[in-house]
Amino acid sequence: MELLKKYFYSYLERLKNLLPLAFISLALGCFLNVSMLYVLRDNGGYDAEHIMLTSIASLNWAIVLSSILALIPLKRVRSVITWFLLIIVVLLFSVESFLIYVEKTPFTDGILTSILYTNPAETSNYLASVHLNNQVFYSFAYLVLILLIGGGLYKLMKRCKSTVFLLALLLIIPLYLNKVRPIVSLPGHFNQGQYKASSIVERIYYASLEAQRERESLKHLYQALQTTQKKLKYTINKDLGQHSFILIQGESLCGVFTSLYGYPIKTTPLLDKLKAEGNLYIFDDVFSSSGYTPTSIRNTFSYYLIGSDKEWIEYPLLTDIFNQLGYQTYWLSNQESRGFYLTPINIISEQTKEHFFLNSSSFHDLSHQIEYDEALLPYLKYRDIDYKADKFFEVIHLMGNHVNYSARFPASFKKFTTDDLTKTGIKVAKPEVLVDYLNSIYYNDWLVHEIITRYQNEKAIIVYLSDHGQTMFRDKNNPYHCTHSDDLLGRDIPFIVYLTNKMKSEHPELIETIQKAQHKAFMTDALPESLLGLIGVELDAYKERKTNLFSDDYDETRSRIIN
């Protein structure tokens, strides 16, 4: 009994010396919880109850980790593990502080999945575009303050001889808190309420688990897709005869920064001219289904709709549908074919009969220079020249206006300066970044016009849309933010349709169909059904959905807000 008592008091002594680690973990966790309440108050649904629960979760984990670590009798081993855990706590705090104050989101499975889908060059470009606002520096200052207090607390604990209060802390507080919230809460799946009440440890666990599940699910579904392609039943309501359908998939272009959509600086003079000539039609109320490329692309090319009950890959893919309709299909891309894992873009593009990526792998050094989009032009293909086919479907995936914006256009297209912003009275937090973005749009205008020109003598429908937009300093709560966001500011995109003269003359009914849809509210997860509807095709299994933009039955009331 005496030996047990001696060990117990020795354990309490070790636990006492670990209280600074528990304090640091708790203080940093509570700061993140309050930060979420402050930053996400408008769109995150966090309230005082969530803050209390997440703070209790942080305290629970601080006590649990310290209690377990104190079981190690060897001082050197315990010290190494303590320092390792401290570094991990600081890193987690730094990462989530950055996400909360720069991207307005805590650490989620969606964030981790985006990281896994991203290649080194994209990461480098993103980091180069990031502005660290004052809140990030305040977070860093708070971190330094807490570490200093923790160091002082450690010295105090070394001098403190009483361990009675530790016994109460060890036995009473966790038991009491366990009535409010389980000490360790790591369910297999989190619902939204549980996620909002979770600690940073649980958020990391959940994000990793869900990202791994998605990766494995995607891999298995892709393998199944390769061996069990479903034969689709469809109805053809009109026959366009021999023709080409060209889909230009843009990147990171926000429609409001184009003169085509009314921007005061002439950023799209060539497309403006095509519109004036009457062959180009713009749709003025369009949002992408995500502010991030992988999610947006998968939604844009799948019959999946936001809120559907199955995985996106379990729905028909646009590329495969065109195959089954008898089109010669071709995917041409200036984006890299892979991130660190198999991506939706991989799966969708490989359904075409032929595909070519200018950048075949993402595993290059960070100094690798992505080609300007004009490098795609020699690889364009044509229905009557390359394939002798009746029907041709081509996807041209641009690097477009992706960050780093200054790397998206050659020097000869550096048309605008900050003086142009001053003349038009435009004021933003970082005018030099906006100017680079405008110059990238000016180059994109030339490139898209050049592609249209290559097909204008054919009988063709040419569609251009961006995968998502950019906030570009328009968020009043985050005026230095200029890149991705899932709110409406990050998903406002251009969507245009061009009909060549041959297509207009042979099928004038398309003009009225397009014009009737130009001002309808639209989100791009309904693009496959809409494009097929434009050429007179319906998938029999989806006739009742009312998401064909070009149909009189189209439902404009469908929500375009995403979580």
VEXDREN-2710 file (C-alpha; in Angstrom, 1 decimal):
% VEXDREN-2710
k/r/px/py/pz
1/MET/0.0/0.0/0.0
2/GLU/2.9/2.3/0.8
3/LEU/4.4/1.6/-2.6
4/LEU/1.2/2.4/-4.3
5/LYS/0.8/5.7/-2.4
6/LYS/4.4/6.6/-3.3
7/TYR/3.8/5.9/-7.0
8/PHE/0.5/7.9/-6.9
9/TYR/2.1/11.0/-5.4
10/SER/5.0/10.6/-7.9
11/TYR/2.4/10.5/-10.7
12/LEU/0.8/13.7/-9.4
13/GLU/4.2/15.4/-9.2
14/ARG/4.7/14.5/-12.9
15/LEU/1.2/15.7/-13.7
16/LYS/1.8/18.9/-11.9
17/ASN/4.9/19.7/-14.1
18/LEU/2.8/19.0/-17.2
19/LEU/0.1/21.5/-16.3
20/PRO/1.8/24.2/-18.5
21/LEU/1.3/22.0/-21.6
22/ALA/-2.3/21.5/-20.6
23/PHE/-2.7/25.3/-20.1
24/ILE/-1.1/26.1/-23.5
25/SER/-3.4/23.6/-25.2
26/LEU/-6.5/24.9/-23.5
27/ALA/-5.6/28.6/-24.1
28/LEU/-4.9/28.1/-27.8
29/GLY/-7.9/25.9/-28.3
30/CYS/-10.2/28.5/-26.6
31/PHE/-8.7/31.2/-28.8
32/LEU/-9.6/29.2/-31.9
33/ASN/-13.1/28.7/-30.7
34/VAL/-13.7/32.4/-30.0
35/SER/-12.1/33.1/-33.4
36/MET/-14.6/30.9/-35.1
37/LEU/-17.5/32.6/-33.3
38/TYR/-16.2/36.0/-34.4
39/VAL/-15.2/35.3/-38.0
40/LEU/-17.9/32.8/-38.9
41/ARG/-20.7/34.6/-37.2
42/ASP/-22.4/35.5/-40.5
43/ASN/-22.2/32.1/-42.2
44/GLY/-21.0/29.5/-39.8
45/GLY/-23.9/29.4/-37.4
46/TYR/-21.7/29.4/-34.3
47/ASP/-23.1/30.6/-31.1
48/ALA/-22.3/30.8/-27.3
49/GLU/-23.4/27.2/-26.8
50/HIS/-20.9/25.9/-29.4
51/ILE/-18.1/28.0/-27.8
52/MET/-18.8/26.5/-24.4
53/LEU/-18.8/23.0/-25.8
54/THR/-15.7/23.4/-27.9
55/SER/-13.9/25.0/-24.9
56/ILE/-14.9/22.0/-22.7
57/ALA/-13.6/19.8/-25.5
58/SER/-10.3/21.6/-25.5
59/LEU/-10.1/21.3/-21.7
60/ASN/-10.9/17.6/-21.8
61/TRP/-8.2/16.9/-24.3
62/ALA/-5.7/19.0/-22.4
63/ILE/-6.4/17.0/-19.3
64/VAL/-6.5/13.6/-21.0
65/LEU/-3.2/14.1/-22.9
66/SER/-1.4/15.4/-19.8
67/SER/-2.8/12.6/-17.7
68/ILE/-1.6/10.0/-20.1
69/LEU/1.8/11.6/-20.5
70/ALA/2.3/11.7/-16.8
71/LEU/2.2/7.9/-16.7
72/ILE/5.6/7.8/-18.3
73/PRO/8.2/7.6/-15.5
74/LEU/11.3/8.2/-17.6
75/LYS/12.0/11.9/-17.5
76/ARG/13.9/12.1/-20.7
77/VAL/11.3/10.2/-22.7
78/ARG/8.5/12.2/-21.2
79/SER/10.4/15.5/-22.0
80/VAL/10.9/14.5/-25.6
81/ILE/7.2/13.6/-26.1
82/THR/6.2/16.8/-24.3
83/TRP/8.2/19.0/-26.6
84/PHE/6.9/17.0/-29.6
85/LEU/3.3/17.5/-28.5
86/LEU/3.9/21.2/-27.9
87/ILE/5.3/21.7/-31.4
88/ILE/2.2/19.8/-32.8
89/VAL/-0.2/22.1/-30.7
90/VAL/1.6/25.2/-32.0
91/LEU/1.5/24.0/-35.6
92/LEU/-2.2/23.1/-35.4
93/PHE/-3.0/26.5/-33.9
94/SER/-1.0/28.2/-36.6
95/VAL/-2.7/26.3/-39.4
96/GLU/-6.3/26.8/-38.2
97/SER/-5.7/30.5/-37.3
98/PHE/-4.6/31.0/-40.9
99/LEU/-7.6/29.2/-42.2
100/ILE/-10.1/31.0/-40.0
101/TYR/-8.7/34.5/-40.6
102/VAL/-7.7/34.2/-44.2
103/GLU/-10.1/31.6/-45.7
104/LYS/-12.9/32.0/-43.1
105/THR/-13.2/28.3/-42.4
106/PRO/-11.9/26.0/-39.7
107/PHE/-10.0/22.9/-40.6
108/THR/-12.4/20.5/-42.4
109/ASP/-12.3/17.4/-44.5
110/GLY/-13.0/19.6/-47.6
111/ILE/-9.9/21.7/-46.8
112/LEU/-7.7/18.6/-46.5
113/THR/-9.2/17.0/-49.6
114/SER/-8.4/20.2/-51.6
115/ILE/-4.8/20.1/-50.3
116/LEU/-4.5/16.4/-51.4
117/TYR/-5.9/17.3/-54.9
118/THR/-3.5/20.3/-55.2
119/ASN/-0.1/20.0/-56.9
120/PRO/3.1/21.8/-55.7
121/ALA/2.9/24.5/-58.4
122/GLU/-0.7/25.5/-57.4
123/THR/0.3/25.5/-53.7
124/SER/3.3/27.8/-54.5
125/ASN/1.1/30.2/-56.5
126/TYR/-1.6/30.3/-53.8
127/LEU/0.9/31.0/-51.0
128/ALA/2.4/33.8/-53.2
129/SER/-1.0/35.4/-53.4
130/VAL/-1.9/35.3/-49.7
131/HIS/-2.1/38.5/-47.7
132/LEU/-1.6/38.0/-44.0
133/ASN/-4.1/40.3/-42.4
134/ASN/-3.9/41.9/-39.0
135/GLN/-5.9/39.2/-37.3
136/VAL/-3.2/36.6/-38.3
137/PHE/-0.5/38.8/-36.7
138/TYR/-2.7/39.2/-33.6
139/SER/-3.0/35.4/-33.4
140/PHE/0.8/35.1/-33.6
141/ALA/1.2/37.7/-30.8
142/TYR/-1.3/35.7/-28.7
143/LEU/0.6/32.5/-29.4
144/VAL/3.9/34.1/-28.2
145/LEU/2.1/35.5/-25.1
146/ILE/0.6/32.1/-24.1
147/LEU/4.0/30.4/-24.6
148/LEU/5.6/32.9/-22.3
149/ILE/2.9/32.4/-19.7
150/GLY/3.3/28.7/-20.1
151/GLY/7.0/29.0/-19.5
152/GLY/6.4/31.0/-16.3
153/LEU/3.8/28.5/-15.2
154/TYR/6.3/25.7/-15.6
155/LYS/8.8/27.5/-13.3
156/LEU/6.0/28.1/-10.8
157/MET/4.9/24.4/-10.8
158/LYS/8.5/23.3/-10.2
159/ARG/8.5/25.4/-7.0
160/CYS/4.9/24.4/-5.9
161/LYS/4.9/21.5/-3.5
162/SER/1.2/21.0/-2.9
163/THR/-0.5/18.3/-5.0
164/VAL/-3.9/18.2/-3.3
165/PHE/-5.6/20.5/-5.9
166/LEU/-4.2/18.3/-8.6
167/LEU/-6.1/15.3/-7.2
168/ALA/-9.3/17.3/-7.4
169/LEU/-8.4/18.4/-11.0
170/LEU/-7.6/14.9/-12.0
171/LEU/-10.7/13.2/-10.6
172/ILE/-13.5/15.8/-10.1
173/ILE/-13.3/18.2/-13.1
174/PRO/-13.2/15.5/-15.9
175/LEU/-16.0/13.6/-14.2
176/TYR/-18.2/16.7/-14.0
177/LEU/-17.4/17.8/-17.6
178/ASN/-18.2/14.3/-18.8
179/LYS/-21.8/14.9/-17.8
180/VAL/-21.8/17.9/-20.2
181/ARG/-19.8/16.3/-23.0
182/PRO/-17.8/13.1/-23.3
183/ILE/-14.1/13.5/-22.6
184/VAL/-13.1/11.8/-25.8
185/SER/-15.5/12.2/-28.7
186/LEU/-14.2/10.6/-31.9
187/PRO/-17.3/9.2/-33.7
188/GLY/-16.9/7.5/-37.0
189/HIS/-18.9/10.3/-38.6
190/PHE/-19.6/13.8/-37.4
191/ASN/-22.9/15.5/-38.0
192/GLN/-22.9/19.3/-38.3
193/GLY/-23.8/19.9/-34.7
194/GLN/-21.0/17.6/-33.4
195/TYR/-18.5/19.3/-35.7
196/LYS/-19.3/22.7/-34.4
197/ALA/-18.8/21.4/-30.8
198/SER/-15.5/19.7/-31.5
199/SER/-12.0/20.6/-30.5
200/ILE/-9.1/21.1/-32.9
201/VAL/-7.9/17.5/-32.2
202/GLU/-11.3/16.1/-33.1
203/ARG/-11.5/18.4/-36.2
204/ILE/-8.2/17.1/-37.5
205/TYR/-9.2/13.5/-36.8
206/TYR/-12.5/13.9/-38.5
207/ALA/-11.0/15.7/-41.5
208/SER/-8.3/13.0/-42.0
209/LEU/-10.8/10.2/-41.6
210/GLU/-13.3/11.7/-44.1
211/ALA/-10.6/12.6/-46.6
212/GLN/-9.2/9.1/-46.5
213/ARG/-12.8/7.7/-46.9
214/GLU/-13.4/9.9/-49.9
215/ARG/-10.1/8.9/-51.5
216/GLU/-10.8/5.2/-51.0
217/SER/-14.4/5.6/-52.2
218/LEU/-13.3/7.5/-55.3
219/LYS/-10.7/4.8/-56.1
220/HIS/-13.2/1.9/-55.8
221/LEU/-15.9/3.7/-57.7
222/TYR/-13.5/4.6/-60.4
223/GLN/-12.4/1.0/-60.7
224/ALA/-16.1/0.0/-60.9
225/LEU/-16.7/2.7/-63.5
226/GLN/-13.9/1.2/-65.7
227/THR/-15.5/-2.2/-65.8
228/THR/-19.2/-1.5/-65.6
229/GLN/-20.1/1.5/-67.7
230/LYS/-23.9/1.8/-67.7
231/LYS/-25.7/2.0/-71.0
232/LEU/-27.9/5.1/-70.7
233/LYS/-31.4/5.5/-72.0
234/TYR/-32.0/8.8/-73.7
235/THR/-34.5/10.7/-75.9
236/ILE/-33.3/12.8/-78.9
237/ASN/-35.8/15.6/-79.5
238/LYS/-34.0/17.2/-82.4
239/ASP/-31.2/16.3/-84.8
240/LEU/-28.5/19.0/-85.3
241/GLY/-26.8/16.8/-88.0
242/GLN/-23.1/17.1/-88.4
243/HIS/-21.7/19.6/-85.9
244/SER/-19.0/20.4/-83.3
245/PHE/-19.6/21.2/-79.6
246/ILE/-16.7/23.0/-78.0
247/LEU/-16.7/23.5/-74.2
248/ILE/-14.0/25.9/-73.0
249/GLN/-13.5/25.4/-69.3
250/GLY/-12.1/28.5/-67.8
251/GLU/-10.4/29.0/-64.4
252/SER/-10.8/31.5/-61.6
253/LEU/-12.6/34.2/-63.8
254/CYS/-15.1/36.4/-62.1
255/GLY/-17.6/37.8/-64.5
256/VAL/-18.0/41.2/-62.9
257/PHE/-14.4/42.0/-63.8
258/THR/-15.0/41.7/-67.6
259/SER/-16.3/44.5/-69.7
260/LEU/-18.5/41.9/-71.3
261/TYR/-20.5/42.0/-68.0
262/GLY/-20.2/45.8/-67.5
263/TYR/-16.8/46.4/-65.9
264/PRO/-15.7/50.0/-66.5
265/ILE/-12.2/48.9/-67.8
266/LYS/-12.2/47.3/-71.2
267/THR/-10.9/43.9/-70.2
268/THR/-12.7/41.8/-72.9
269/PRO/-12.8/43.9/-76.1
270/LEU/-12.8/41.0/-78.5
271/LEU/-15.6/39.2/-76.8
272/ASP/-17.5/42.5/-76.5
273/LYS/-17.2/42.7/-80.3
274/LEU/-18.6/39.2/-80.8
275/LYS/-21.5/40.0/-78.6
276/ALA/-22.2/43.2/-80.6
277/GLU/-22.1/41.2/-83.8
278/GLY/-25.0/39.0/-82.5
279/ASN/-23.3/35.6/-82.3
280/LEU/-22.3/35.6/-78.6
281/TYR/-24.9/35.4/-75.8
282/ILE/-24.1/36.0/-72.2
283/PHE/-25.9/34.6/-69.1
284/ASP/-25.9/37.2/-66.4
285/ASP/-27.0/35.4/-63.2
286/VAL/-24.7/32.4/-62.9
287/PHE/-22.8/30.9/-60.0
288/SER/-20.5/28.0/-59.8
289/SER/-21.3/25.1/-57.5
290/SER/-18.1/25.5/-55.6
291/GLY/-15.3/28.0/-55.0
292/TYR/-12.6/25.4/-55.6
293/THR/-11.6/23.6/-58.8
294/PRO/-11.8/19.9/-57.9
295/THR/-15.3/20.1/-56.4
296/SER/-16.6/22.5/-59.1
297/ILE/-15.3/20.4/-62.0
298/ARG/-16.8/17.2/-60.6
299/ASN/-20.2/18.9/-60.1
300/THR/-20.1/20.6/-63.6
301/PHE/-19.4/17.3/-65.5
302/SER/-21.6/15.0/-63.5
303/TYR/-25.4/14.7/-63.3
304/TYR/-24.9/15.0/-59.5
305/LEU/-26.7/18.0/-58.0
306/ILE/-25.8/19.7/-54.7
307/GLY/-27.7/17.8/-52.0
308/SER/-27.9/14.6/-53.9
309/ASP/-27.9/11.4/-51.8
310/LYS/-25.2/9.6/-53.8
311/GLU/-21.5/10.3/-54.7
312/TRP/-21.0/12.4/-57.8
313/ILE/-19.2/9.6/-59.6
314/GLU/-22.3/7.4/-59.3
315/TYR/-24.2/9.7/-61.7
316/PRO/-23.7/9.9/-65.5
317/LEU/-20.7/11.9/-66.5
318/LEU/-21.0/14.4/-69.4
319/THR/-17.9/13.1/-71.2
320/ASP/-19.3/9.5/-71.2
321/ILE/-22.8/10.7/-72.2
322/PHE/-21.3/12.3/-75.4
323/ASN/-19.5/9.0/-76.1
324/GLN/-22.8/7.1/-75.9
325/LEU/-24.4/9.7/-78.1
326/GLY/-21.9/8.9/-80.9
327/TYR/-19.6/11.9/-80.6
328/GLN/-15.9/11.8/-81.1
329/THR/-14.7/13.1/-77.7
330/TYR/-11.4/14.9/-76.9
331/TRP/-10.1/16.5/-73.7
332/LEU/-7.3/19.1/-74.1
333/SER/-5.8/20.7/-70.9
334/ASN/-3.2/23.1/-69.8
335/GLN/-3.8/22.0/-66.2
336/GLU/-1.8/19.2/-64.7
337/SER/-3.4/15.8/-64.8
338/ARG/-2.9/14.8/-61.2
339/GLY/-2.5/16.2/-57.7
340/PHE/-1.1/13.9/-55.0
341/TYR/-4.0/11.6/-55.5
342/LEU/-6.5/10.5/-58.1
343/THR/-8.7/13.5/-58.8
344/PRO/-12.2/14.1/-60.3
345/ILE/-10.6/15.8/-63.3
346/ASN/-8.6/12.7/-63.9
347/ILE/-11.7/10.5/-63.9
348/ILE/-13.8/12.8/-66.0
349/SER/-11.2/13.5/-68.7
350/GLU/-10.3/9.8/-69.1
351/GLN/-13.8/9.1/-70.2
352/THR/-13.1/10.9/-73.5
353/LYS/-11.9/8.8/-76.4
354/GLU/-8.8/10.9/-76.6
355/HIS/-7.2/13.2/-74.0
356/PHE/-4.0/15.3/-73.9
357/PHE/-2.5/17.2/-71.0
358/LEU/0.2/19.8/-71.7
359/ASN/1.4/19.2/-68.1
360/SER/1.2/15.5/-67.6
361/SER/2.3/15.3/-64.0
362/SER/2.2/17.4/-60.9
363/PHE/5.4/16.1/-59.4
364/HIS/7.8/18.7/-60.6
365/ASP/9.8/21.2/-58.7
366/LEU/8.1/24.4/-57.6
367/SER/10.0/26.5/-60.2
368/HIS/8.3/24.7/-63.1
369/GLN/6.7/27.3/-65.4
370/ILE/3.2/26.5/-66.6
371/GLU/2.8/27.3/-70.3
372/TYR/0.6/30.2/-71.3
373/ASP/-2.8/28.9/-72.6
374/GLU/-1.9/29.8/-76.2
375/ALA/0.3/26.7/-76.1
376/LEU/-2.9/24.7/-76.4
377/LEU/-3.8/26.1/-79.8
378/PRO/-1.6/23.7/-81.9
379/TYR/-3.4/20.8/-80.2
380/LEU/-6.9/21.8/-81.1
381/LYS/-8.7/19.2/-83.2
382/TYR/-11.4/19.5/-85.8
383/ARG/-14.4/17.3/-86.7
384/ASP/-13.9/17.2/-90.4
385/ILE/-10.1/17.3/-90.5
386/ASP/-8.9/15.0/-87.6
387/TYR/-11.8/12.6/-87.3
388/LYS/-14.0/12.7/-90.3
389/ALA/-16.8/12.2/-87.8
390/ASP/-20.4/13.5/-87.8
391/LYS/-20.3/14.8/-84.3
392/PHE/-17.4/16.1/-82.3
393/PHE/-17.2/17.1/-78.6
394/GLU/-14.1/18.8/-77.3
395/VAL/-13.3/20.1/-73.8
396/ILE/-10.5/22.8/-73.6
397/HIS/-9.4/23.2/-70.0
398/LEU/-7.5/26.5/-69.5
399/MET/-5.1/27.6/-66.8
400/GLY/-7.1/30.8/-67.3
401/ASN/-6.9/33.3/-64.4
402/HIS/-5.5/31.1/-61.8
403/VAL/-3.2/32.6/-59.1
404/ASN/-0.4/33.7/-59.5
405/TYR/-2.2/36.2/-61.9
406/SER/1.0/37.8/-63.1
407/ALA/2.2/34.4/-64.5
408/ARG/-0.9/33.9/-66.6
409/PHE/-0.1/36.3/-69.5
410/PRO/2.9/37.2/-71.6
411/ALA/4.5/40.7/-71.3
412/SER/2.9/41.8/-74.5
413/PHE/-0.5/41.6/-72.8
414/LYS/0.4/43.8/-69.8
415/LYS/-2.0/46.5/-70.8
416/PHE/-3.4/47.9/-67.6
417/THR/-1.7/49.7/-64.7
418/THR/-2.8/51.1/-61.4
419/ASP/-3.4/54.4/-63.2
420/ASP/-6.4/52.8/-65.0
421/LEU/-7.9/52.0/-61.6
422/THR/-7.4/55.5/-60.4
423/LYS/-9.0/57.0/-63.6
424/THR/-12.1/54.9/-63.0
425/GLY/-12.3/55.5/-59.3
426/ILE/-11.7/51.8/-58.4
427/LYS/-10.1/51.4/-54.9
428/VAL/-9.0/48.0/-53.5
429/ALA/-6.6/46.9/-50.8
430/LYS/-3.9/45.7/-53.2
431/PRO/-4.3/47.5/-56.6
432/GLU/-1.2/45.9/-58.1
433/VAL/-2.7/42.4/-57.7
434/LEU/-6.0/43.5/-59.2
435/VAL/-4.1/45.0/-62.2
436/ASP/-2.4/41.6/-62.7
437/TYR/-5.8/39.9/-62.6
438/LEU/-7.2/42.4/-65.2
439/ASN/-4.3/41.8/-67.5
440/SER/-4.8/38.0/-67.2
441/ILE/-8.5/38.6/-68.2
442/TYR/-7.3/40.7/-71.2
443/TYR/-5.1/37.8/-72.3
444/ASN/-7.9/35.3/-71.6
445/ASP/-10.2/37.4/-73.8
446/TRP/-7.7/37.1/-76.7
447/LEU/-7.3/33.3/-76.1
448/VAL/-11.0/32.5/-76.0
449/HIS/-11.6/34.7/-79.1
450/GLU/-8.8/32.9/-80.9
451/ILE/-10.3/29.5/-80.1
452/ILE/-13.7/30.7/-81.3
453/THR/-12.1/32.0/-84.5
454/ARG/-10.6/28.6/-85.2
455/TYR/-14.1/27.1/-85.3
456/GLN/-16.2/30.0/-86.6
457/ASN/-16.4/28.5/-90.2
458/GLU/-17.7/25.2/-88.9
459/LYS/-21.2/24.4/-87.8
460/ALA/-20.6/24.7/-84.1
461/ILE/-21.8/25.6/-80.6
462/ILE/-19.0/27.0/-78.4
463/VAL/-19.6/27.4/-74.6
464/TYR/-17.3/29.2/-72.2
465/LEU/-17.6/29.2/-68.4
466/SER/-15.3/29.4/-65.5
467/ASP/-15.0/26.8/-62.8
468/HIS/-15.3/29.5/-60.1
469/GLY/-14.5/33.1/-59.5
470/GLN/-12.3/35.0/-57.0
471/THR/-13.3/37.3/-54.2
472/MET/-10.8/39.9/-55.5
473/PHE/-10.9/42.3/-52.4
474/ARG/-14.7/42.6/-52.4
475/ASP/-15.3/40.9/-49.0
476/LYS/-15.9/43.8/-46.6
477/ASN/-15.1/41.5/-43.6
478/ASN/-11.8/40.4/-45.3
479/PRO/-10.7/43.2/-47.7
480/TYR/-7.3/41.7/-48.3
481/HIS/-8.6/38.4/-49.5
482/CYS/-8.5/37.9/-53.3
483/THR/-8.7/34.2/-54.1
484/HIS/-11.0/31.3/-53.5
485/SER/-14.2/31.3/-51.4
486/ASP/-17.4/29.3/-51.3
487/ASP/-19.6/32.3/-50.7
488/LEU/-21.3/34.0/-53.6
489/LEU/-18.4/36.5/-54.1
490/GLY/-16.1/33.5/-54.9
491/ARG/-18.6/31.8/-57.2
492/ASP/-19.8/34.6/-59.5
493/ILE/-18.7/33.5/-63.0
494/PRO/-19.2/34.3/-66.7
495/PHE/-21.2/31.9/-68.8
496/ILE/-21.4/32.5/-72.6
497/VAL/-22.6/30.6/-75.6
498/TYR/-21.4/31.3/-79.2
499/LEU/-23.3/30.1/-82.3
500/THR/-21.4/30.1/-85.5
501/ASN/-23.2/31.5/-88.6
502/LYS/-23.7/28.0/-90.0
503/MET/-25.3/26.8/-86.8
504/LYS/-27.5/29.9/-86.7
505/SER/-28.7/29.6/-90.3
506/GLU/-29.5/25.9/-90.1
507/HIS/-31.0/25.9/-86.6
508/PRO/-32.5/29.4/-85.9
509/GLU/-34.6/27.9/-83.2
510/LEU/-31.5/27.8/-81.0
511/ILE/-31.4/31.6/-80.9
512/GLU/-34.8/31.9/-79.2
513/THR/-34.0/29.0/-76.9
514/ILE/-30.8/30.7/-75.7
515/GLN/-32.3/34.2/-75.5
516/LYS/-35.1/33.0/-73.3
517/ALA/-32.6/31.5/-70.8
518/GLN/-30.1/34.4/-70.6
519/HIS/-31.4/36.0/-67.5
520/LYS/-32.5/32.9/-65.5
521/ALA/-30.8/32.2/-62.2
522/PHE/-28.4/29.2/-62.7
523/MET/-25.8/27.2/-60.9
524/THR/-23.3/25.0/-62.8
525/ASP/-24.1/21.7/-61.1
526/ALA/-27.0/21.7/-63.6
527/LEU/-24.7/22.2/-66.6
528/PRO/-24.8/18.7/-68.1
529/GLU/-28.5/18.5/-68.3
530/SER/-28.6/22.0/-69.7
531/LEU/-26.0/21.5/-72.4
532/LEU/-27.7/18.2/-73.5
533/GLY/-31.1/20.1/-73.5
534/LEU/-29.6/22.7/-75.8
535/ILE/-28.8/20.0/-78.4
536/GLY/-32.1/18.3/-77.9
537/VAL/-31.1/15.3/-75.7
538/GLU/-32.8/14.1/-72.5
539/LEU/-31.7/11.3/-70.2
540/ASP/-34.8/9.3/-69.5
541/ALA/-34.0/8.8/-65.8
542/TYR/-33.7/12.5/-65.1
543/LYS/-36.6/14.0/-67.1
544/GLU/-38.5/15.1/-63.9
545/ARG/-35.7/17.2/-62.4
546/LYS/-36.5/20.6/-63.9
547/THR/-32.8/21.6/-64.0
548/ASN/-32.4/22.1/-67.8
549/LEU/-31.7/25.8/-68.1
550/PHE/-33.0/25.8/-71.7
551/SER/-36.4/24.2/-70.9
552/ASP/-39.6/26.1/-70.2
553/ASP/-40.0/23.8/-67.1
554/TYR/-36.7/25.0/-65.6
555/ASP/-36.9/25.7/-61.8
556/GLU/-35.3/29.1/-61.1
557/THR/-36.2/28.9/-57.4
558/ARG/-33.5/26.2/-56.6
559/SER/-31.2/27.4/-53.9
560/ARG/-27.6/28.4/-54.9
561/ILE/-26.3/28.7/-51.4
562/ILE/-23.9/25.9/-50.5
563/ASN/-22.5/24.8/-47.1
END
